[in-house]
Amino acid sequence: MKRTQSASDEIPDAEENVTRAEKFFDQPWNNAVKKFARVIIFVFLIWTGVASYYASQLSPLTKEEEFLPSDHELMQVW
């Protein structure tokens, strides 16, 4: 039987090609997310509640916005 190459055989120095960002997101970031998962979820829910409250307070304009002052020459022509 012929042996097929695995992915690790194709890239012999895979560990040497890892960047600092990949190393950071591999262990420290994942560990921090796992450790503080409940805090992250709690803050997310509070933020969602505050954003929902302010979104519910939005209403349409009661009067038209003035883009130019009333004494502007274009407004006088209008």
N, C-alpha and C positions, 0 to 999 in steps of 0.2 A: 504494500500500500504506500502511496505517496503522501507525505506529510504536507498539510497546507500551512501557510504562514499565518500567524496571528498578527493582530495589530501591534503588539509589543515587539514582535520580530522586525517589523517594517521600520520602526523608529527606535533605534537602539538607545539613543540618548534623550529620551522623552523628558526625564527629570531636569536636564540641563536647559531645556527650551522653555521652562516655565517662567513667566514674568513675575514681578513683585505683586502686581495687581491680582494675578491668578492665585498666588500664594496667600494673599490677604483674604480674598473671597472664599478660598478653600476651607480654611480652618477658623481664623479669628472671627470673621463676619458670621459664619454659620453658627458658631458657638454662642456669639452674642445674641443672635436672633432667637436661638433656642432658649437661652437663659432668660431673656426678657420678653418672651412671646406674650405673656399675659399683660404686661405693661404696654406693649406696642398695641395690642388689640384694644385695651382700655382707652388709650389716648386716641386711637382711630375712631372709636365709638363716640367719645366726647366731641372730637372735632366734627364728626358727621352730624351730631345733634346740634351743635352751634351753627354750622353752615345751613342746616335744614331750617332752623328757626329764622335766620336772617333771610333765607330765600323765600320763606313764607311771608315775610314782611314787604316784599317787593310789590309794587303796583305800577300801573301805567301812569304816564305823565298827566298831570292835571291841566297844564297849559303848554303851549308850544314853546320850544326853546328858542331864544334869540341868539343867533349866531353872530350878528353884527349889532352894535349899539344903534338906537333909534336915530341918532344924529349923523350916522354914517351916510355918505353921499349915495351909495347904492340903495340904502333903505329909503332915502328921500325920493329917489326915482320910482321905487316900487310903490 
